[in-house]
């Protein structure tokens, strides 16, 4: 069950600095997301450029 608790309120609270190990984990997650995105573009480009029997864009 969800309840509507009203409008959100912006509240800035002080946060402790992240340790180097956790900061490195965050950077690795960013790199992983970038790699996934690049992989999708490469696969899409290969589907258009590389002839194959399963590619409907190329007639044989």
mmCIF file as Biopython writes it, N, C-alpha, C and O atoms, coordinates in Angstrom:
data_model
#
loop_
_atom_site.group_PDB
_atom_site.id
_atom_site.type_symbol
_atom_site.label_atom_id
_atom_site.label_alt_id
_atom_site.label_comp_id
_atom_site.label_asym_id
_atom_site.label_entity_id
_atom_site.label_seq_id
_atom_site.pdbx_PDB_ins_code
_atom_site.Cartn_x
_atom_site.Cartn_y
_atom_site.Cartn_z
_atom_site.occupancy
_atom_site.B_iso_or_equiv
_atom_site.auth_seq_id
_atom_site.auth_asym_id
_atom_site.pdbx_PDB_model_num
ATOM 1   N N  . UNK A ? 1  ? 0.847  -1.171  0.000   1.0 0.0 1  A 1 
ATOM 2   C CA . UNK A ? 1  ? 0.000  0.000   0.000   1.0 0.0 1  A 1 
ATOM 3   C C  . UNK A ? 1  ? 0.891  1.232   0.000   1.0 0.0 1  A 1 
ATOM 4   O O  . UNK A ? 1  ? 1.865  1.306   0.750   1.0 0.0 1  A 1 
ATOM 5   N N  . UNK A ? 2  ? 0.554  2.194   -0.842  1.0 0.0 2  A 1 
ATOM 6   C CA . UNK A ? 2  ? 1.310  3.440   -0.914  1.0 0.0 2  A 1 
ATOM 7   C C  . UNK A ? 2  ? 0.456  4.582   -0.394  1.0 0.0 2  A 1 
ATOM 8   O O  . UNK A ? 2  ? -0.740 4.655   -0.677  1.0 0.0 2  A 1 
ATOM 9   N N  . UNK A ? 3  ? 1.063  5.455   0.353   1.0 0.0 3  A 1 
ATOM 10  C CA . UNK A ? 3  ? 0.368  6.635   0.844   1.0 0.0 3  A 1 
ATOM 11  C C  . UNK A ? 3  ? 1.011  7.880   0.264   1.0 0.0 3  A 1 
ATOM 12  O O  . UNK A ? 3  ? 2.234  7.951   0.139   1.0 0.0 3  A 1 
ATOM 13  N N  . UNK A ? 4  ? 0.198  8.858   -0.090  1.0 0.0 4  A 1 
ATOM 14  C CA . UNK A ? 4  ? 0.709  10.138  -0.555  1.0 0.0 4  A 1 
ATOM 15  C C  . UNK A ? 4  ? 1.088  10.956  0.674   1.0 0.0 4  A 1 
ATOM 16  O O  . UNK A ? 4  ? 0.237  11.303  1.493   1.0 0.0 4  A 1 
ATOM 17  N N  . UNK A ? 5  ? 2.362  11.254  0.785   1.0 0.0 5  A 1 
ATOM 18  C CA . UNK A ? 5  ? 2.826  11.975  1.972   1.0 0.0 5  A 1 
ATOM 19  C C  . UNK A ? 5  ? 3.020  13.465  1.691   1.0 0.0 5  A 1 
ATOM 20  O O  . UNK A ? 5  ? 3.564  14.193  2.521   1.0 0.0 5  A 1 
ATOM 21  N N  . UNK A ? 6  ? 2.575  13.909  0.522   1.0 0.0 6  A 1 
ATOM 22  C CA . UNK A ? 6  ? 2.662  15.336  0.202   1.0 0.0 6  A 1 
ATOM 23  C C  . UNK A ? 6  ? 3.870  15.647  -0.668  1.0 0.0 6  A 1 
ATOM 24  O O  . UNK A ? 6  ? 4.507  14.742  -1.207  1.0 0.0 6  A 1 
ATOM 25  N N  . UNK A ? 7  ? 4.177  16.914  -0.799  1.0 0.0 7  A 1 
ATOM 26  C CA . UNK A ? 7  ? 5.266  17.376  -1.633  1.0 0.0 7  A 1 
ATOM 27  C C  . UNK A ? 7  ? 6.603  17.091  -0.960  1.0 0.0 7  A 1 
ATOM 28  O O  . UNK A ? 7  ? 6.728  17.118  0.265   1.0 0.0 7  A 1 
ATOM 29  N N  . UNK A ? 8  ? 7.602  16.815  -1.805  1.0 0.0 8  A 1 
ATOM 30  C CA . UNK A ? 8  ? 8.939  16.596  -1.282  1.0 0.0 8  A 1 
ATOM 31  C C  . UNK A ? 8  ? 9.558  17.922  -0.853  1.0 0.0 8  A 1 
ATOM 32  O O  . UNK A ? 8  ? 9.192  18.983  -1.360  1.0 0.0 8  A 1 
ATOM 33  N N  . UNK A ? 9  ? 10.470 17.852  0.058   1.0 0.0 9  A 1 
ATOM 34  C CA . UNK A ? 9  ? 11.137 19.055  0.551   1.0 0.0 9  A 1 
ATOM 35  C C  . UNK A ? 9  ? 12.634 18.862  0.379   1.0 0.0 9  A 1 
ATOM 36  O O  . UNK A ? 9  ? 13.203 17.853  0.795   1.0 0.0 9  A 1 
ATOM 37  N N  . UNK A ? 10 ? 13.263 19.864  -0.248  1.0 0.0 10 A 1 
ATOM 38  C CA . UNK A ? 10 ? 14.705 19.788  -0.440  1.0 0.0 10 A 1 
ATOM 39  C C  . UNK A ? 10 ? 15.393 20.159  0.866   1.0 0.0 10 A 1 
ATOM 40  O O  . UNK A ? 10 ? 15.174 21.228  1.435   1.0 0.0 10 A 1 
ATOM 41  N N  . UNK A ? 11 ? 16.218 19.251  1.307   1.0 0.0 11 A 1 
ATOM 42  C CA . UNK A ? 11 ? 16.935 19.483  2.550   1.0 0.0 11 A 1 
ATOM 43  C C  . UNK A ? 11 ? 18.379 19.040  2.350   1.0 0.0 11 A 1 
ATOM 44  O O  . UNK A ? 11 ? 18.642 17.873  2.059   1.0 0.0 11 A 1 
ATOM 45  N N  . UNK A ? 12 ? 19.292 19.953  2.505   1.0 0.0 12 A 1 
ATOM 46  C CA . UNK A ? 12 ? 20.705 19.637  2.326   1.0 0.0 12 A 1 
ATOM 47  C C  . UNK A ? 12 ? 21.300 19.298  3.683   1.0 0.0 12 A 1 
ATOM 48  O O  . UNK A ? 12 ? 21.284 20.107  4.610   1.0 0.0 12 A 1 
ATOM 49  N N  . UNK A ? 13 ? 21.826 18.081  3.777   1.0 0.0 13 A 1 
ATOM 50  C CA . UNK A ? 13 ? 22.425 17.640  5.025   1.0 0.0 13 A 1 
ATOM 51  C C  . UNK A ? 13 ? 23.899 17.345  4.772   1.0 0.0 13 A 1 
ATOM 52  O O  . UNK A ? 13 ? 24.264 16.903  3.683   1.0 0.0 13 A 1 
ATOM 53  N N  . UNK A ? 14 ? 24.730 17.581  5.748   1.0 0.0 14 A 1 
ATOM 54  C CA . UNK A ? 14 ? 26.149 17.255  5.568   1.0 0.0 14 A 1 
ATOM 55  C C  . UNK A ? 14 ? 26.338 15.738  5.498   1.0 0.0 14 A 1 
ATOM 56  O O  . UNK A ? 14 ? 25.720 14.982  6.247   1.0 0.0 14 A 1 
ATOM 57  N N  . UNK A ? 15 ? 27.194 15.322  4.595   1.0 0.0 15 A 1 
ATOM 58  C CA . UNK A ? 15 ? 27.487 13.907  4.435   1.0 0.0 15 A 1 
ATOM 59  C C  . UNK A ? 15 ? 28.969 13.680  4.640   1.0 0.0 15 A 1 
ATOM 60  O O  . UNK A ? 15 ? 29.786 14.533  4.294   1.0 0.0 15 A 1 
ATOM 61  N N  . UNK A ? 16 ? 29.320 12.540  5.199   1.0 0.0 16 A 1 
ATOM 62  C CA . UNK A ? 16 ? 30.750 12.252  5.349   1.0 0.0 16 A 1 
ATOM 63  C C  . UNK A ? 16 ? 31.379 11.980  3.982   1.0 0.0 16 A 1 
ATOM 64  O O  . UNK A ? 16 ? 30.699 11.551  3.050   1.0 0.0 16 A 1 
ATOM 65  N N  . UNK A ? 17 ? 32.650 12.227  3.878   1.0 0.0 17 A 1 
ATOM 66  C CA . UNK A ? 17 ? 33.376 11.969  2.638   1.0 0.0 17 A 1 
ATOM 67  C C  . UNK A ? 17 ? 33.468 10.464  2.422   1.0 0.0 17 A 1 
ATOM 68  O O  . UNK A ? 17 ? 33.718 9.704   3.358   1.0 0.0 17 A 1 
ATOM 69  N N  . UNK A ? 18 ? 33.263 10.044  1.175   1.0 0.0 18 A 1 
ATOM 70  C CA . UNK A ? 18 ? 33.344 8.617   0.863   1.0 0.0 18 A 1 
ATOM 71  C C  . UNK A ? 18 ? 34.785 8.130   0.965   1.0 0.0 18 A 1 
ATOM 72  O O  . UNK A ? 18 ? 35.707 8.818   0.527   1.0 0.0 18 A 1 
ATOM 73  N N  . UNK A ? 19 ? 34.975 6.967   1.533   1.0 0.0 19 A 1 
ATOM 74  C CA . UNK A ? 19 ? 36.325 6.383   1.533   1.0 0.0 19 A 1 
ATOM 75  C C  . UNK A ? 19 ? 36.758 6.073   0.103   1.0 0.0 19 A 1 
ATOM 76  O O  . UNK A ? 19 ? 35.922 5.916   -0.787  1.0 0.0 19 A 1 
ATOM 77  N N  . UNK A ? 20 ? 38.058 5.989   -0.108  1.0 0.0 20 A 1 
ATOM 78  C CA . UNK A ? 20 ? 38.604 5.789   -1.450  1.0 0.0 20 A 1 
ATOM 79  C C  . UNK A ? 20 ? 38.071 4.509   -2.096  1.0 0.0 20 A 1 
ATOM 80  O O  . UNK A ? 20 ? 37.825 4.487   -3.302  1.0 0.0 20 A 1 
ATOM 81  N N  . UNK A ? 21 ? 37.889 3.448   -1.315  1.0 0.0 21 A 1 
ATOM 82  C CA . UNK A ? 21 ? 37.409 2.180   -1.865  1.0 0.0 21 A 1 
ATOM 83  C C  . UNK A ? 21 ? 35.979 2.316   -2.397  1.0 0.0 21 A 1 
ATOM 84  O O  . UNK A ? 21 ? 35.675 1.810   -3.477  1.0 0.0 21 A 1 
ATOM 85  N N  . UNK A ? 22 ? 35.107 2.989   -1.657  1.0 0.0 22 A 1 
ATOM 86  C CA . UNK A ? 22 ? 33.727 3.179   -2.118  1.0 0.0 22 A 1 
ATOM 87  C C  . UNK A ? 22 ? 33.678 4.121   -3.315  1.0 0.0 22 A 1 
ATOM 88  O O  . UNK A ? 22 ? 32.861 3.934   -4.216  1.0 0.0 22 A 1 
ATOM 89  N N  . UNK A ? 23 ? 34.534 5.121   -3.332  1.0 0.0 23 A 1 
ATOM 90  C CA . UNK A ? 23 ? 34.584 6.045   -4.466  1.0 0.0 23 A 1 
ATOM 91  C C  . UNK A ? 23 ? 35.040 5.313   -5.722  1.0 0.0 23 A 1 
ATOM 92  O O  . UNK A ? 23 ? 34.514 5.554   -6.808  1.0 0.0 23 A 1 
ATOM 93  N N  . UNK A ? 24 ? 36.011 4.426   -5.578  1.0 0.0 24 A 1 
ATOM 94  C CA . UNK A ? 24 ? 36.475 3.626   -6.718  1.0 0.0 24 A 1 
ATOM 95  C C  . UNK A ? 24 ? 35.354 2.723   -7.223  1.0 0.0 24 A 1 
ATOM 96  O O  . UNK A ? 24 ? 35.220 2.531   -8.431  1.0 0.0 24 A 1 
ATOM 97  N N  . UNK A ? 25 ? 34.539 2.161   -6.313  1.0 0.0 25 A 1 
ATOM 98  C CA . UNK A ? 25 ? 33.410 1.339   -6.727  1.0 0.0 25 A 1 
ATOM 99  C C  . UNK A ? 25 ? 32.421 2.145   -7.554  1.0 0.0 25 A 1 
ATOM 100 O O  . UNK A ? 25 ? 31.882 1.644   -8.541  1.0 0.0 25 A 1 
ATOM 101 N N  . UNK A ? 26 ? 32.181 3.382   -7.160  1.0 0.0 26 A 1 
ATOM 102 C CA . UNK A ? 26 ? 31.265 4.245   -7.910  1.0 0.0 26 A 1 
ATOM 103 C C  . UNK A ? 26 ? 31.808 4.510   -9.318  1.0 0.0 26 A 1 
ATOM 104 O O  . UNK A ? 26 ? 31.058 4.495   -10.295 1.0 0.0 26 A 1 
ATOM 105 N N  . UNK A ? 27 ? 33.108 4.750   -9.408  1.0 0.0 27 A 1 
ATOM 106 C CA . UNK A ? 27 ? 33.721 4.998   -10.717 1.0 0.0 27 A 1 
ATOM 107 C C  . UNK A ? 27 ? 33.635 3.753   -11.588 1.0 0.0 27 A 1 
ATOM 108 O O  . UNK A ? 27 ? 33.378 3.857   -12.788 1.0 0.0 27 A 1 
ATOM 109 N N  . UNK A ? 28 ? 33.846 2.575   -11.001 1.0 0.0 28 A 1 
ATOM 110 C CA . UNK A ? 28 ? 33.749 1.328   -11.757 1.0 0.0 28 A 1 
ATOM 111 C C  . UNK A ? 28 ? 32.338 1.105   -12.280 1.0 0.0 28 A 1 
ATOM 112 O O  . UNK A ? 28 ? 32.162 0.619   -13.397 1.0 0.0 28 A 1 
ATOM 113 N N  . UNK A ? 29 ? 31.337 1.454   -11.491 1.0 0.0 29 A 1 
ATOM 114 C CA . UNK A ? 29 ? 29.951 1.332   -11.949 1.0 0.0 29 A 1 
ATOM 115 C C  . UNK A ? 29 ? 29.713 2.242   -13.151 1.0 0.0 29 A 1 
ATOM 116 O O  . UNK A ? 29 ? 29.023 1.859   -14.096 1.0 0.0 29 A 1 
ATOM 117 N N  . UNK A ? 30 ? 30.277 3.434   -13.117 1.0 0.0 30 A 1 
ATOM 118 C CA . UNK A ? 30 ? 30.154 4.353   -14.251 1.0 0.0 30 A 1 
ATOM 119 C C  . UNK A ? 30 ? 30.825 3.802   -15.496 1.0 0.0 30 A 1 
ATOM 120 O O  . UNK A ? 30 ? 30.283 3.892   -16.597 1.0 0.0 30 A 1 
ATOM 121 N N  . UNK A ? 31 ? 32.019 3.224   -15.311 1.0 0.0 31 A 1 
ATOM 122 C CA . UNK A ? 31 ? 32.719 2.624   -16.446 1.0 0.0 31 A 1 
ATOM 123 C C  . UNK A ? 31 ? 31.934 1.455   -17.020 1.0 0.0 31 A 1 
ATOM 124 O O  . UNK A ? 31 ? 31.883 1.272   -18.236 1.0 0.0 31 A 1 
ATOM 125 N N  . UNK A ? 32 ? 31.325 0.668   -16.150 1.0 0.0 32 A 1 
ATOM 126 C CA . UNK A ? 32 ? 30.527 -0.474  -16.600 1.0 0.0 32 A 1 
ATOM 127 C C  . UNK A ? 32 ? 29.321 -0.010  -17.409 1.0 0.0 32 A 1 
ATOM 128 O O  . UNK A ? 32 ? 29.001 -0.605  -18.437 1.0 0.0 32 A 1 
ATOM 129 N N  . UNK A ? 33 ? 28.659 1.031   -16.961 1.0 0.0 33 A 1 
ATOM 130 C CA . UNK A ? 33 ? 27.516 1.567   -17.696 1.0 0.0 33 A 1 
ATOM 131 C C  . UNK A ? 33 ? 27.950 2.108   -19.062 1.0 0.0 33 A 1 
ATOM 132 O O  . UNK A ? 33 ? 27.256 1.907   -20.059 1.0 0.0 33 A 1 
ATOM 133 N N  . UNK A ? 34 ? 29.094 2.791   -19.106 1.0 0.0 34 A 1 
ATOM 134 C CA . UNK A ? 34 ? 29.618 3.291   -20.386 1.0 0.0 34 A 1 
ATOM 135 C C  . UNK A ? 34 ? 29.939 2.146   -21.332 1.0 0.0 34 A 1 
ATOM 136 O O  . UNK A ? 34 ? 29.676 2.235   -22.531 1.0 0.0 34 A 1 
ATOM 137 N N  . UNK A ? 35 ? 30.511 1.065   -20.793 1.0 0.0 35 A 1 
ATOM 138 C CA . UNK A ? 35 ? 30.842 -0.091  -21.624 1.0 0.0 35 A 1 
ATOM 139 C C  . UNK A ? 35 ? 29.582 -0.749  -22.174 1.0 0.0 35 A 1 
ATOM 140 O O  . UNK A ? 35 ? 29.558 -1.171  -23.330 1.0 0.0 35 A 1 
ATOM 141 N N  . UNK A ? 36 ? 28.543 -0.841  -21.360 1.0 0.0 36 A 1 
ATOM 142 C CA . UNK A ? 36 ? 27.284 -1.426  -21.841 1.0 0.0 36 A 1 
ATOM 143 C C  . UNK A ? 36 ? 26.696 -0.599  -22.974 1.0 0.0 36 A 1 
ATOM 144 O O  . UNK A ? 36 ? 26.211 -1.145  -23.964 1.0 0.0 36 A 1 
ATOM 145 N N  . UNK A ? 37 ? 26.742 0.715   -22.825 1.0 0.0 37 A 1 
ATOM 146 C CA . UNK A ? 37 ? 26.203 1.596   -23.861 1.0 0.0 37 A 1 
ATOM 147 C C  . UNK A ? 37 ? 27.011 1.474   -25.156 1.0 0.0 37 A 1 
ATOM 148 O O  . UNK A ? 37 ? 26.435 1.386   -26.240 1.0 0.0 37 A 1 
ATOM 149 N N  . UNK A ? 38 ? 28.327 1.469   -25.046 1.0 0.0 38 A 1 
ATOM 150 C CA . UNK A ? 38 ? 29.174 1.322   -26.233 1.0 0.0 38 A 1 
ATOM 151 C C  . UNK A ? 38 ? 28.923 -0.031  -26.904 1.0 0.0 38 A 1 
ATOM 152 O O  . UNK A ? 38 ? 28.902 -0.116  -28.132 1.0 0.0 38 A 1 
ATOM 153 N N  . UNK A ? 39 ? 28.734 -1.078  -26.116 1.0 0.0 39 A 1 
ATOM 154 C CA . UNK A ? 39 ? 28.462 -2.413  -26.657 1.0 0.0 39 A 1 
ATOM 155 C C  . UNK A ? 39 ? 27.166 -2.412  -27.461 1.0 0.0 39 A 1 
ATOM 156 O O  . UNK A ? 39 ? 27.101 -3.027  -28.526 1.0 0.0 39 A 1 
ATOM 157 N N  . UNK A ? 40 ? 26.150 -1.741  -26.975 1.0 0.0 40 A 1 
ATOM 158 C CA . UNK A ? 40 ? 24.881 -1.685  -27.706 1.0 0.0 40 A 1 
ATOM 159 C C  . UNK A ? 40 ? 25.056 -0.997  -29.056 1.0 0.0 40 A 1 
ATOM 160 O O  . UNK A ? 40 ? 24.496 -1.442  -30.058 1.0 0.0 40 A 1 
ATOM 161 N N  . UNK A ? 41 ? 25.827 0.080   -29.087 1.0 0.0 41 A 1 
ATOM 162 C CA . UNK A ? 41 ? 26.062 0.782   -30.356 1.0 0.0 41 A 1 
ATOM 163 C C  . UNK A ? 41 ? 26.857 -0.089  -31.330 1.0 0.0 41 A 1 
ATOM 164 O O  . UNK A ? 41 ? 26.555 -0.114  -32.523 1.0 0.0 41 A 1 
ATOM 165 N N  . UNK A ? 42 ? 27.854 -0.791  -30.838 1.0 0.0 42 A 1 
ATOM 166 C CA . UNK A ? 42 ? 28.661 -1.653  -31.698 1.0 0.0 42 A 1 
ATOM 167 C C  . UNK A ? 42 ? 27.813 -2.779  -32.274 1.0 0.0 42 A 1 
ATOM 168 O O  . UNK A ? 42 ? 27.907 -3.080  -33.464 1.0 0.0 42 A 1 
ATOM 169 N N  . UNK A ? 43 ? 26.995 -3.398  -31.447 1.0 0.0 43 A 1 
ATOM 170 C CA . UNK A ? 43 ? 26.139 -4.489  -31.930 1.0 0.0 43 A 1 
ATOM 171 C C  . UNK A ? 43 ? 25.153 -3.968  -32.975 1.0 0.0 43 A 1 
ATOM 172 O O  . UNK A ? 43 ? 24.935 -4.619  -33.997 1.0 0.0 43 A 1 
ATOM 173 N N  . UNK A ? 44 ? 24.565 -2.815  -32.731 1.0 0.0 44 A 1 
ATOM 174 C CA . UNK A ? 44 ? 23.626 -2.245  -33.704 1.0 0.0 44 A 1 
ATOM 175 C C  . UNK A ? 44 ? 24.329 -1.933  -35.021 1.0 0.0 44 A 1 
ATOM 176 O O  . UNK A ? 44 ? 23.784 -2.194  -36.093 1.0 0.0 44 A 1 
ATOM 177 N N  . UNK A ? 45 ? 25.526 -1.382  -34.944 1.0 0.0 45 A 1 
ATOM 178 C CA . UNK A ? 45 ? 26.282 -1.070  -36.159 1.0 0.0 45 A 1 
ATOM 179 C C  . UNK A ? 45 ? 26.658 -2.343  -36.911 1.0 0.0 45 A 1 
ATOM 180 O O  . UNK A ? 45 ? 26.588 -2.380  -38.139 1.0 0.0 45 A 1 
ATOM 181 N N  . UNK A ? 46 ? 27.051 -3.376  -36.189 1.0 0.0 46 A 1 
ATOM 182 C CA . UNK A ? 46 ? 27.401 -4.645  -36.837 1.0 0.0 46 A 1 
ATOM 183 C C  . UNK A ? 46 ? 26.197 -5.278  -37.520 1.0 0.0 46 A 1 
ATOM 184 O O  . UNK A ? 46 ? 26.334 -5.892  -38.578 1.0 0.0 46 A 1 
ATOM 185 N N  . UNK A ? 47 ? 25.037 -5.135  -36.931 1.0 0.0 47 A 1 
ATOM 186 C CA . UNK A ? 47 ? 23.836 -5.703  -37.546 1.0 0.0 47 A 1 
ATOM 187 C C  . UNK A ? 47 ? 23.542 -5.053  -38.887 1.0 0.0 47 A 1 
ATOM 188 O O  . UNK A ? 47 ? 22.981 -5.690  -39.778 1.0 0.0 47 A 1 
ATOM 189 N N  . UNK A ? 48 ? 23.913 -3.803  -39.035 1.0 0.0 48 A 1 
ATOM 190 C CA . UNK A ? 48 ? 23.675 -3.093  -40.292 1.0 0.0 48 A 1 
ATOM 191 C C  . UNK A ? 48 ? 24.786 -3.375  -41.300 1.0 0.0 48 A 1 
ATOM 192 O O  . UNK A ? 48 ? 24.506 -3.527  -42.489 1.0 0.0 48 A 1 
ATOM 193 N N  . UNK A ? 49 ? 26.029 -3.449  -40.854 1.0 0.0 49 A 1 
ATOM 194 C CA . UNK A ? 49 ? 27.162 -3.543  -41.771 1.0 0.0 49 A 1 
ATOM 195 C C  . UNK A ? 49 ? 27.594 -4.966  -42.113 1.0 0.0 49 A 1 
ATOM 196 O O  . UNK A ? 49 ? 28.062 -5.215  -43.224 1.0 0.0 49 A 1 
ATOM 197 N N  . UNK A ? 50 ? 27.448 -5.881  -41.200 1.0 0.0 50 A 1 
ATOM 198 C CA . UNK A ? 50 ? 27.976 -7.234  -41.413 1.0 0.0 50 A 1 
ATOM 199 C C  . UNK A ? 50 ? 26.892 -8.118  -42.022 1.0 0.0 50 A 1 
ATOM 200 O O  . UNK A ? 50 ? 25.817 -8.271  -41.442 1.0 0.0 50 A 1 
ATOM 201 N N  . UNK A ? 51 ? 27.168 -8.697  -43.182 1.0 0.0 51 A 1 
ATOM 202 C CA . UNK A ? 51 ? 26.166 -9.582  -43.787 1.0 0.0 51 A 1 
ATOM 203 C C  . UNK A ? 51 ? 26.003 -10.874 -42.986 1.0 0.0 51 A 1 
ATOM 204 O O  . UNK A ? 51 ? 26.971 -11.471 -42.515 1.0 0.0 51 A 1 
ATOM 205 N N  . UNK A ? 52 ? 24.773 -11.267 -42.856 1.0 0.0 52 A 1 
ATOM 206 C CA . UNK A ? 52 ? 24.500 -12.538 -42.180 1.0 0.0 52 A 1 
ATOM 207 C C  . UNK A ? 52 ? 23.118 -13.022 -42.591 1.0 0.0 52 A 1 
ATOM 208 O O  . UNK A ? 52 ? 22.288 -12.241 -43.054 1.0 0.0 52 A 1 
ATOM 209 N N  . UNK A ? 53 ? 22.883 -14.308 -42.418 1.0 0.0 53 A 1 
ATOM 210 C CA . UNK A ? 53 ? 21.587 -14.870 -42.795 1.0 0.0 53 A 1 
ATOM 211 C C  . UNK A ? 53 ? 20.466 -14.355 -41.900 1.0 0.0 53 A 1 
ATOM 212 O O  . UNK A ? 53 ? 19.313 -14.297 -42.327 1.0 0.0 53 A 1 
ATOM 213 N N  . UNK A ? 54 ? 20.791 -13.981 -40.666 1.0 0.0 54 A 1 
ATOM 214 C CA . UNK A ? 54 ? 19.749 -13.528 -39.749 1.0 0.0 54 A 1 
ATOM 215 C C  . UNK A ? 54 ? 19.464 -12.041 -39.857 1.0 0.0 54 A 1 
ATOM 216 O O  . UNK A ? 54 ? 18.565 -11.535 -39.185 1.0 0.0 54 A 1 
ATOM 217 N N  . UNK A ? 55 ? 20.218 -11.332 -40.694 1.0 0.0 55 A 1 
ATOM 218 C CA . UNK A ? 55 ? 20.015 -9.897  -40.847 1.0 0.0 55 A 1 
ATOM 219 C C  . UNK A ? 55 ? 18.989 -9.659  -41.959 1.0 0.0 55 A 1 
ATOM 220 O O  . UNK A ? 55 ? 19.256 -9.959  -43.123 1.0 0.0 55 A 1 
ATOM 221 N N  . UNK A ? 56 ? 17.823 -9.124  -41.608 1.0 0.0 56 A 1 
ATOM 222 C CA . UNK A ? 56 ? 16.773 -8.929  -42.612 1.0 0.0 56 A 1 
ATOM 223 C C  . UNK A ? 56 ? 17.073 -7.779  -43.578 1.0 0.0 56 A 1 
ATOM 224 O O  . UNK A ? 56 ? 16.380 -7.632  -44.584 1.0 0.0 56 A 1 
ATOM 225 N N  . UNK A ? 57 ? 18.074 -6.977  -43.297 1.0 0.0 57 A 1 
ATOM 226 C CA . UNK A ? 57 ? 18.388 -5.841  -44.179 1.0 0.0 57 A 1 
ATOM 227 C C  . UNK A ? 57 ? 19.197 -6.252  -45.401 1.0 0.0 57 A 1 
ATOM 228 O O  . UNK A ? 57 ? 19.287 -5.484  -46.359 1.0 0.0 57 A 1 
ATOM 229 N N  . UNK A ? 58 ? 19.778 -7.425  -45.391 1.0 0.0 58 A 1 
ATOM 230 C CA . UNK A ? 58 ? 20.639 -7.856  -46.475 1.0 0.0 58 A 1 
ATOM 231 C C  . UNK A ? 58 ? 19.998 -9.049  -47.168 1.0 0.0 58 A 1 
ATOM 232 O O  . UNK A ? 58 ? 19.698 -10.063 -46.538 1.0 0.0 58 A 1 
ATOM 233 N N  . UNK A ? 59 ? 19.792 -8.914  -48.481 1.0 0.0 59 A 1 
ATOM 234 C CA . UNK A ? 59 ? 19.215 -10.006 -49.262 1.0 0.0 59 A 1 
ATOM 235 C C  . UNK A ? 59 ? 20.316 -10.931 -49.750 1.0 0.0 59 A 1 
ATOM 236 O O  . UNK A ? 59 ? 21.440 -10.498 -50.001 1.0 0.0 59 A 1 
ATOM 237 N N  . UNK A ? 60 ? 19.987 -12.187 -49.880 1.0 0.0 60 A 1 
ATOM 238 C CA . UNK A ? 60 ? 20.934 -13.156 -50.425 1.0 0.0 60 A 1 
ATOM 239 C C  . UNK A ? 60 ? 20.360 -13.777 -51.647 1.0 0.0 60 A 1 
ATOM 240 O O  . UNK A ? 60 ? 21.000 -14.627 -52.266 1.0 0.0 60 A 1 
#
